């Protein structure tokens, strides 16, 4: 069993050496895109929720 774990760790290290890691600037840009997109989506969902809640309150009476 220890041989299997050791083999897994060695293979994982080899695969991680093949990865092309993003630069700090690329990482910051991608993070900013995710944050802005999440904020815009939250505003959109909040607006739809408010409109639907208002319509339901009017219908119920």
DSSP file (Angstrom, degrees, kcal/mol; ACC not computed):
  #  RESIDUE AA STRUCTURE BP1 BP2  ACC     N-H-->O    O-->H-N    N-H-->O    O-->H-N    TCO  KAPPA ALPHA  PHI   PSI    X-CA   Y-CA   Z-CA
    1    1 A X     >        0   0    0      0, 0.0     4,-1.8     0, 0.0     3,-0.2   0.000 360.0 360.0 360.0 -40.1    0.0    0.0    0.0
    2    2 A X  H  >  +     0   0    0      1,-0.2     4,-2.5     2,-0.2     5,-0.2   0.842 360.0  57.1 -64.8 -32.3    2.8    2.4    0.8
    3    3 A X  H  > S+     0   0    0      2,-0.2     4,-2.3     1,-0.2    -1,-0.2   0.883 105.4  50.6 -64.3 -37.8    4.3    1.8   -2.6
    4    4 A X  H  > S+     0   0    0      2,-0.2     4,-2.2    -3,-0.2    -2,-0.2   0.900 111.6  46.8 -66.1 -41.9    1.0    2.8   -4.3
    5    5 A X  H  X S+     0   0    0     -4,-1.8     4,-2.4     2,-0.2    -2,-0.2   0.918 113.2  48.9 -66.4 -44.0    0.9    6.1   -2.3
    6    6 A X  H  X S+     0   0    0     -4,-2.5     4,-2.3     1,-0.2    -2,-0.2   0.901 111.2  50.1 -62.3 -41.9    4.6    6.8   -3.1
    7    7 A X  H  X S+     0   0    0     -4,-2.3     4,-2.5     2,-0.2    -1,-0.2   0.910 110.0  51.0 -62.7 -42.9    4.0    6.1   -6.8
    8    8 A X  H  X S+     0   0    0     -4,-2.2     4,-2.4     1,-0.2    -2,-0.2   0.923 110.5  48.4 -60.8 -45.4    0.9    8.4   -6.8
    9    9 A X  H  X S+     0   0    0     -4,-2.4     4,-2.3     1,-0.2    -2,-0.2   0.913 112.2  48.7 -63.7 -42.6    3.0   11.2   -5.2
   10   10 A X  H  X S+     0   0    0     -4,-2.3     4,-2.0     2,-0.2    -1,-0.2   0.913 112.5  47.7 -64.5 -42.5    5.8   10.8   -7.6
   11   11 A X  H  X S+     0   0    0     -4,-2.5     4,-2.3     2,-0.2    -1,-0.2   0.880 110.4  53.0 -65.7 -37.2    3.4   10.8  -10.6
   12   12 A X  H  X S+     0   0    0     -4,-2.4     4,-2.4    -5,-0.2    -2,-0.2   0.923 108.1  50.1 -63.6 -44.0    1.7   13.9   -9.3
   13   13 A X  H  X S+     0   0    0     -4,-2.3     4,-1.2     1,-0.2    -2,-0.2   0.902 110.4  50.5 -60.0 -41.9    5.0   15.8   -9.0
   14   14 A X  H  X S+     0   0    0     -4,-2.0     4,-0.6     1,-0.2     3,-0.2   0.909 111.3  47.7 -64.2 -42.1    5.9   14.9  -12.6
   15   15 A X  H >X S+     0   0    0     -4,-2.3     3,-1.1     1,-0.2     4,-0.5   0.890 107.4  55.7 -67.3 -38.5    2.5   16.1  -13.8
   16   16 A X  H >< S+     0   0    0     -4,-2.4     3,-0.6     1,-0.3    -1,-0.2   0.782 100.1  60.5 -66.5 -25.4    2.7   19.4  -11.9
   17   17 A X  H 3< S+     0   0    0     -4,-1.2    -1,-0.3    -3,-0.2    -2,-0.2   0.749 101.6  54.7 -70.0 -22.6    6.1   20.1  -13.6
   18   18 A X  H << S+     0   0    0     -3,-1.1    -1,-0.2    -4,-0.6    -2,-0.2   0.619  85.5 106.8 -83.8 -14.3    4.3   20.0  -17.0
   19   19 A X    <<  -     0   0    0     -3,-0.6     2,-0.9    -4,-0.5    -3,-0.0  -0.416  66.8-138.7 -71.4 137.7    1.7   22.6  -15.9
   20   20 A X        -     0   0    0     -2,-0.1     2,-0.2     0, 0.0    -1,-0.1  -0.864  24.4-152.4 -94.6 107.0    2.0   26.1  -17.4
   21   21 A X        -     0   0    0     -2,-0.9     2,-0.0     1,-0.1     0, 0.0  -0.562  16.1-113.2 -82.6 142.5    1.3   28.4  -14.4
   22   22 A X        -     0   0    0     -2,-0.2    -1,-0.1     1,-0.1     2,-0.0  -0.349  31.1-110.2 -71.4 154.1   -0.1   31.9  -15.1
   23   23 A X     >  -     0   0    0      1,-0.1     4,-2.4    -2,-0.0     5,-0.2  -0.301  32.4-103.8 -74.4 169.1    1.9   34.9  -14.4
   24   24 A X  H  > S+     0   0    0      1,-0.2     4,-2.4     2,-0.2     5,-0.2   0.898 122.9  51.4 -61.7 -40.1    0.9   37.2  -11.5
   25   25 A X  H  > S+     0   0    0      2,-0.2     4,-2.3     1,-0.2    -1,-0.2   0.912 110.5  48.0 -64.6 -43.0   -0.6   39.7  -13.9
   26   26 A X  H  > S+     0   0    0      1,-0.2     4,-2.5     2,-0.2    -1,-0.2   0.900 112.3  50.0 -63.3 -40.6   -2.7   37.1  -15.6
   27   27 A X  H  X S+     0   0    0     -4,-2.4     4,-2.2     2,-0.2    -2,-0.2   0.911 111.0  48.0 -65.2 -43.2   -3.9   35.8  -12.3
   28   28 A X  H  X S+     0   0    0     -4,-2.4     4,-2.2     2,-0.2    -2,-0.2   0.894 112.5  49.6 -65.0 -40.1   -4.9   39.2  -11.1
   29   29 A X  H  X S+     0   0    0     -4,-2.3     4,-2.2     2,-0.2    -2,-0.2   0.925 111.7  47.5 -65.7 -44.9   -6.7   39.9  -14.3
   30   30 A X  H  X S+     0   0    0     -4,-2.5     4,-2.1     1,-0.2    -2,-0.2   0.892 111.6  51.4 -63.9 -39.4   -8.6   36.6  -14.2
   31   31 A X  H  X S+     0   0    0     -4,-2.2     4,-2.4     2,-0.2    -1,-0.2   0.908 108.9  50.7 -63.7 -42.1   -9.5   37.3  -10.6
   32   32 A X  H  X S+     0   0    0     -4,-2.2     4,-2.6     1,-0.2     5,-0.2   0.901 108.8  51.8 -62.8 -40.8  -10.8   40.7  -11.4
   33   33 A X  H  X S+     0   0    0     -4,-2.2     4,-2.5     1,-0.2     5,-0.2   0.915 110.6  48.2 -62.1 -42.8  -13.0   39.3  -14.2
   34   34 A X  H  X S+     0   0    0     -4,-2.1     4,-2.4     2,-0.2    -2,-0.2   0.919 113.0  47.4 -64.4 -44.0  -14.5   36.7  -11.8
   35   35 A X  H  X S+     0   0    0     -4,-2.4     4,-2.3     2,-0.2    -2,-0.2   0.932 114.8  45.4 -64.9 -45.8  -15.2   39.3   -9.1
   36   36 A X  H  X S+     0   0    0     -4,-2.6     4,-2.6     2,-0.2     5,-0.2   0.920 113.8  49.3 -64.1 -44.3  -16.8   41.8  -11.6
   37   37 A X  H  X S+     0   0    0     -4,-2.5     4,-2.5    -5,-0.2    -1,-0.2   0.907 111.3  49.5 -62.2 -42.1  -18.8   39.0  -13.3
   38   38 A X  H  X S+     0   0    0     -4,-2.4     4,-2.3    -5,-0.2    -1,-0.2   0.908 111.2  49.4 -63.2 -42.6  -20.1   37.8   -9.9
   39   39 A X  H  X S+     0   0    0     -4,-2.3     4,-2.2     2,-0.2    -2,-0.2   0.926 112.2  47.5 -62.8 -45.9  -21.1   41.3   -8.9
   40   40 A X  H  X S+     0   0    0     -4,-2.6     4,-2.3     1,-0.2    -2,-0.2   0.913 112.7  49.0 -62.9 -43.1  -23.0   41.9  -12.1
   41   41 A X  H  X S+     0   0    0     -4,-2.5     4,-2.7     1,-0.2     5,-0.2   0.888 109.6  52.3 -64.2 -39.2  -24.7   38.6  -11.9
   42   42 A X  H  X S+     0   0    0     -4,-2.3     4,-2.5     2,-0.2    -1,-0.2   0.906 110.1  48.6 -63.8 -41.6  -25.7   39.3   -8.2
   43   43 A X  H  X S+     0   0    0     -4,-2.2     4,-2.4     2,-0.2    -2,-0.2   0.919 112.2  49.2 -62.8 -43.3  -27.2   42.6   -9.2
   44   44 A X  H  X S+     0   0    0     -4,-2.3     4,-2.4     2,-0.2    -2,-0.2   0.939 113.5  44.8 -61.8 -49.1  -29.1   41.0  -12.1
   45   45 A X  H  X S+     0   0    0     -4,-2.7     4,-2.5     1,-0.2    -1,-0.2   0.897 113.1  51.9 -64.4 -40.1  -30.5   38.2   -9.9
   46   46 A X  H  X S+     0   0    0     -4,-2.5     4,-2.3    -5,-0.2    -1,-0.2   0.901 110.2  48.6 -62.3 -41.3  -31.4   40.7   -7.2
   47   47 A X  H  X S+     0   0    0     -4,-2.4     4,-2.4     2,-0.2    -2,-0.2   0.930 112.2  47.7 -65.1 -45.9  -33.2   42.9   -9.6
   48   48 A X  H  X S+     0   0    0     -4,-2.4     4,-2.6     1,-0.2     5,-0.2   0.913 111.9  51.0 -61.2 -42.6  -35.2   40.0  -11.0
   49   49 A X  H  X S+     0   0    0     -4,-2.5     4,-2.6     1,-0.2    -1,-0.2   0.911 110.2  49.2 -61.8 -43.5  -36.1   38.9   -7.5
   50   50 A X  H  X S+     0   0    0     -4,-2.3     4,-2.4     2,-0.2    -2,-0.2   0.922 112.3  47.5 -63.0 -44.4  -37.3   42.3   -6.5
   51   51 A X  H  X S+     0   0    0     -4,-2.4     4,-2.4     2,-0.2    -2,-0.2   0.936 114.3  46.0 -63.2 -47.2  -39.5   42.6   -9.6
   52   52 A X  H  X S+     0   0    0     -4,-2.6     4,-2.4     2,-0.2    -2,-0.2   0.896 112.2  51.1 -64.6 -39.7  -41.0   39.2   -9.2
   53   53 A X  H  X S+     0   0    0     -4,-2.6     4,-2.4    -5,-0.2    -1,-0.2   0.919 110.8  49.1 -62.6 -43.3  -41.6   39.8   -5.4
   54   54 A X  H  X S+     0   0    0     -4,-2.4     4,-2.0     1,-0.2    -2,-0.2   0.921 111.4  49.0 -61.5 -44.9  -43.3   43.1   -6.2
   55   55 A X  H  X S+     0   0    0     -4,-2.4     4,-2.3     1,-0.2    -2,-0.2   0.895 111.2  49.4 -63.5 -40.6  -45.5   41.4   -8.9
   56   56 A X  H  X S+     0   0    0     -4,-2.4     4,-2.6     2,-0.2     5,-0.3   0.899 108.9  52.6 -67.0 -39.7  -46.5   38.5   -6.5
   57   57 A X  H  X S+     0   0    0     -4,-2.4     4,-2.1     1,-0.2    -1,-0.2   0.888 110.4  48.7 -61.8 -38.1  -47.4   41.1   -3.7
   58   58 A X  H  < S+     0   0    0     -4,-2.0    -2,-0.2     2,-0.2    -1,-0.2   0.921 113.3  46.7 -66.7 -43.8  -49.6   42.9   -6.2
   59   59 A X  H  < S+     0   0    0     -4,-2.3    -2,-0.2     1,-0.2    -1,-0.2   0.888 113.7  47.0 -66.9 -38.9  -51.3   39.6   -7.3
   60   60 A X  H  <        0   0    0     -4,-2.6    -1,-0.2    -5,-0.2    -2,-0.2   0.869 360.0 360.0 -74.1 -36.1  -51.8   38.3   -3.7
   61   61 A X     <        0   0    0     -4,-2.1    -3,-0.1    -5,-0.3    -4,-0.1   0.488 360.0 360.0 107.5 360.0  -53.2   41.6   -2.7
